[in-house]
Amino acid sequence: MASICFLLGKCRIVVATNHKENDWNMKIKLLWQNHIGLAACLAVSLAWAPRALAATDSSSSCANLPTHTQLRTTLQAVVTLGGNGGLGNDMWGTVVNRDGVVCAVVFTGVDRGSQWLGSRVISAQKANTANAFSRPRGVIGFAGALSTANLFAAVQPGGSLFGLQHSNPVDAEAAYQGNAANFGQPNDPLVGEKVGGVNVFGGGLALYNPAGDFIGGLGVSGDTSCSDHIIAWKLRHGLNLDNIPAGVSSTGDDNIIFPPAAGLQAAFTHPDCAPVGSPKTIAEGLPKTHPIGPNP
C-alpha cells in the first residue's frame, strides 16, 4: 500500500513542477493529498474485494443448517450430560455449508477462554474436512460419509492419502481476523468465510438432513480426538442431521474404527485414546445408543 501511494504521489509532483513558482507549495500539497486518498481507496478496495465476493457466495446458504443458538444449546447438553470419555473439557463447535462457508461457531463454556483457544480453528477445519471428503447419495462410486477419524490411517507415511492434510491449507486471514471478543458469538469473524483446512483425527462429521440430503459439515474440538468424535456424533444425532447414506465402518456408517481391523476397515483406522476415559467402548456403541437416520 505504501509503495502505491509513493508512486502515485511522485508522478503528480513531476507534473506539478511545470507550474509557476508561486503555485508550487499549494499544488504539491493538494495533489499529494488527493492522490494519497485515491491510493488508499484503491488499496482498501483491492484488499476487501475478495472478502466481499466471498460474502455474496454465502447468501442464504445456511438456511437449512443449525442456528448459533441451536448448535450451542445442543452441544452444551451433550457436554453437560457427560459419558464421552476423555477429559470432560468444554468444547468448540463449527458448522459449514456445502460450499465450505462457515455458518456458526460456538463454545460451551462461560467464555471463549474456557476451552482450548486453538480448538476454535481446529473445529472449523474438521467441519470443512468432513464436508469436503464426503459425498451425497446417488452418485457413482462411494456415495457416503467419511469422518475425520476415518482419514487418520490413510494419511500416515506410506498411506494411500499421505500428504492430504497439507492439500487445502487454512486461510490464516479468515481464521484469525477480527475482534477476539466475538469468537464463538453469532458474529464470529469466521462466519461467512471459507476457512479451509484438512484435519485427520476424530471430531469432524458430514451432515445429512432427515430427507437424506447432504447439507454440510460439523466439527467439534476441545478434548481428546476420540472424545471429540463421540461428542460430534451425539451432537449430530441431537440435531437430527445424521441420515447418512453409507460409510466405511463395519456398521455401514462413518463411526471411528479402532485397530485391529481387517479388509476395508483396516485402511480407515484411528488410534484408541485410552487410558483417557476409555472411549473405545463408548464409541463402538454409538450406532446403538445414537443410531443414524432421521429421528422421530
C-alpha positions in Angstrom: 0.0 0.0 0.0 2.8 2.5 0.9 4.6 1.9 -2.4 1.3 2.6 -4.4 0.9 5.9 -2.5 4.5 6.9 -3.1 4.4 6.2 -6.8 1.1 8.0 -7.4 2.3 11.0 -5.4 5.6 11.2 -7.2 4.1 11.1 -10.6 1.8 14.0 -9.7 4.7 16.0 -8.3 6.7 15.7 -11.5 3.7 17.2 -13.3 3.4 19.9 -10.8 7.0 21.1 -11.4 5.8 22.6 -14.7 3.7 25.2 -12.8 4.8 28.7 -11.7 6.9 29.0 -8.6 4.2 30.8 -6.6 1.8 27.9 -7.1 4.3 25.3 -6.1 3.6 24.7 -2.4 -0.2 24.7 -2.7 -0.4 22.5 -5.8 2.0 19.9 -4.4 0.1 19.8 -1.1 -3.3 19.4 -2.8 -2.2 16.9 -5.4 -0.3 14.8 -2.9 -3.3 14.7 -0.5 -5.7 13.9 -3.4 -3.7 11.0 -4.6 -2.8 9.6 -1.2 -6.6 9.4 -0.7 -7.0 7.8 -4.2 -4.3 5.3 -3.5 -5.8 4.5 -0.1 -9.2 3.9 -1.6 -7.7 1.7 -4.3 -5.7 -0.3 -1.7 -8.7 -0.8 0.6 -10.9 -1.8 -2.4 -8.4 -4.3 -3.6 -7.9 -5.7 -0.1 -11.6 -6.1 0.6 -12.9 -7.2 -2.8 -12.2 -10.9 -2.3 -14.0 -10.8 1.1 -16.9 -9.0 -0.4 -17.2 -11.6 -3.2 -16.9 -14.4 -0.7 -19.8 -12.9 1.3 -22.1 -12.9 -1.7 -21.2 -16.6 -2.2 -22.7 -17.5 1.2 -26.0 -15.6 0.7 -28.9 -17.5 2.4 -26.8 -20.8 2.1 -27.0 -21.5 5.8 -30.8 -21.6 5.9 -31.1 -25.3 6.4 -28.3 -25.6 9.0 -28.4 -25.2 12.8 -28.5 -21.6 14.1 -25.9 -20.4 16.6 -28.4 -21.0 19.4 -29.4 -24.5 18.3 -25.8 -25.5 17.8 -24.6 -24.1 21.2 -27.6 -25.4 23.2 -27.3 -29.0 21.8 -23.5 -29.1 22.2 -23.8 -27.8 25.8 -26.3 -30.6 26.5 -24.0 -33.3 25.2 -21.0 -32.0 27.2 -23.0 -31.5 30.4 -24.5 -35.0 30.2 -21.1 -36.5 30.1 -20.2 -40.1 29.3 -18.0 -39.0 26.4 -14.7 -40.4 27.7 -11.7 -38.1 27.6 -11.0 -35.2 29.9 -14.5 -33.8 30.2 -13.5 -30.4 28.8 -15.6 -27.6 27.4 -15.8 -27.7 23.6 -15.8 -25.6 20.4 -18.2 -26.5 17.6 -18.4 -25.2 14.0 -20.8 -25.9 11.1 -20.1 -25.2 7.4 -22.4 -25.4 4.4 -21.7 -27.5 1.3 -19.5 -24.8 -0.2 -17.4 -24.8 2.9 -18.7 -21.4 4.2 -18.8 -21.2 8.0 -22.4 -20.8 9.2 -21.9 -20.9 13.0 -19.1 -21.1 15.6 -19.9 -21.8 19.3 -18.3 -22.8 22.6 -19.9 -24.5 25.6 -18.0 -22.7 28.5 -18.7 -19.4 30.2 -16.4 -17.5 27.8 -14.0 -18.1 24.9 -11.2 -18.8 27.3 -12.9 -21.8 28.9 -11.9 -24.0 26.0 -8.5 -24.6 24.3 -8.3 -21.5 22.1 -6.6 -23.4 19.4 -9.6 -25.7 19.1 -11.7 -23.0 17.6 -9.9 -23.1 14.2 -9.5 -26.9 14.6 -13.2 -27.4 14.9 -13.7 -25.3 11.7 -11.0 -27.5 9.9 -12.8 -30.6 10.9 -16.2 -29.3 9.6 -14.5 -28.4 6.4 -12.8 -31.7 6.0 -15.9 -33.8 6.6 -17.8 -31.7 4.2 -15.1 -31.8 1.6 -14.5 -35.6 1.6 -18.0 -37.0 2.0 -20.4 -37.4 -0.9 -24.2 -37.3 -1.5 -26.3 -40.4 -2.1 -27.0 -41.3 -5.7 -23.5 -40.5 -7.1 -21.3 -43.2 -8.7 -18.6 -44.8 -6.6 -18.6 -44.3 -2.8 -21.8 -42.4 -2.1 -21.3 -41.9 1.6 -19.7 -40.1 4.5 -16.1 -40.1 5.8 -15.5 -38.8 9.3 -12.2 -37.1 10.0 -11.4 -40.1 12.2 -11.7 -42.3 9.2 -8.8 -40.4 7.5 -6.2 -40.9 10.1 -4.5 -44.2 8.9 -4.6 -43.3 5.2 -2.5 -40.1 5.7 0.3 -41.6 7.7 3.7 -42.1 5.9 3.2 -44.9 3.4 -0.6 -44.5 3.4 -2.6 -44.1 0.3 -3.5 -40.5 1.2 -0.2 -39.4 2.7 0.0 -35.6 2.5 -3.7 -35.0 2.3 -3.6 -32.9 5.5 -1.5 -30.3 3.6 -3.6 -30.2 0.5 -6.1 -27.5 1.5 -4.4 -25.2 4.0 -6.3 -23.0 6.4 -6.9 -19.4 5.2 -5.0 -17.7 8.0 -6.5 -14.3 7.4 -10.0 -15.7 7.7 -9.1 -17.8 10.7 -7.6 -15.1 12.9 -9.1 -11.8 11.7 -11.5 -9.7 13.7 -12.1 -8.9 17.4 -11.4 -11.9 19.6 -14.2 -10.9 21.8 -16.6 -12.1 19.1 -15.1 -15.6 18.9 -17.8 -18.1 19.4 -20.6 -15.5 19.1 -23.2 -15.2 16.4 -20.9 -12.6 14.7 -17.7 -14.7 15.0 -15.4 -13.4 12.2 -15.3 -16.9 10.7 -19.0 -16.7 9.9 -19.4 -16.2 6.1 -15.8 -17.2 5.4 -14.3 -20.2 3.7 -11.6 -21.1 6.3 -10.4 -24.3 4.6 -8.1 -26.7 6.2 -7.9 -30.5 6.5 -7.9 -32.3 9.8 -7.3 -36.0 10.1 -8.3 -37.1 13.6 -11.7 -37.5 15.3 -14.3 -34.8 15.6 -15.5 -34.0 12.1 -18.7 -35.4 10.6 -20.8 -34.8 7.5 -24.4 -33.5 7.9 -27.3 -35.1 6.1 -30.8 -33.9 6.8 -33.8 -36.2 7.5 -34.5 -36.4 3.8 -31.0 -37.7 3.2 -29.7 -34.6 1.6 -26.0 -33.8 2.1 -26.0 -30.2 3.5 -22.7 -29.5 5.1 -20.2 -30.5 7.8 -19.8 -30.4 11.6 -16.6 -30.0 13.6 -16.0 -30.4 17.3 -12.7 -29.8 19.2 -11.5 -29.4 22.7 -10.9 -32.8 24.2 -9.1 -36.0 23.1 -9.7 -36.8 19.4 -11.7 -39.9 20.4 -13.9 -37.9 22.7 -14.3 -35.2 20.0 -15.7 -37.8 17.7 -18.1 -39.1 20.3 -19.3 -35.7 21.1 -19.7 -34.8 17.5 -21.7 -38.0 16.8 -24.0 -37.2 19.7 -24.3 -33.6 18.7 -25.2 -34.5 15.1 -27.8 -37.0 16.4 -29.3 -34.3 18.6 -29.6 -32.0 15.6 -31.3 -34.8 13.6 -28.7 -34.4 10.8 -27.3 -37.9 10.7 -29.3 -39.6 8.0 -26.1 -40.6 6.2 -26.3 -43.0 3.1 -23.2 -45.1 3.8 -19.8 -45.3 5.5 -16.7 -47.4 5.7 -17.2 -48.8 9.2 -18.4 -52.3 9.8 -21.8 -50.9 10.7 -22.1 -49.0 7.4 -21.6 -45.5 8.8 -18.8 -43.0 9.5 -18.1 -44.2 13.0 -14.5 -44.2 14.3 -12.7 -47.5 13.6 -10.1 -48.8 16.1 -7.4 -51.3 15.2 -7.0 -54.2 14.8 -9.3 -54.2 11.8 -9.4 -56.2 8.5 -10.4 -55.6 5.0 -11.8 -52.2 4.0 -11.9 -51.1 7.7 -8.1 -51.6 8.1 -7.5 -48.6 5.7 -9.6 -46.2 7.9 -8.5 -46.9 11.5 -7.8 -44.3 14.2 -5.8 -44.9 17.4 -7.5 -45.6 20.7 -7.2 -42.6 23.1 -7.2 -44.9 26.2 -6.5 -44.8 29.0 -8.0 -41.3 28.9 -11.7 -42.0 29.7 -11.8 -45.4 28.0 -13.6 -44.1 24.9 -13.4 -47.2 22.8 -16.4 -48.9 24.4 -18.4 -45.7 24.2 -17.5 -45.1 20.5 -18.2 -48.6 19.3 -21.6 -48.5 21.0 -22.7 -45.2 19.2 -24.6 -46.9 16.4 -26.8 -48.5 19.0 -27.0 -45.7 21.6 -27.3 -42.9 19.0 -28.3 -44.7 15.7 -28.0 -42.9 12.4 -31.1 -42.0 10.5 -33.9 -39.5 10.9 -35.2 -39.2 14.4 -39.0 -39.2 15.1 
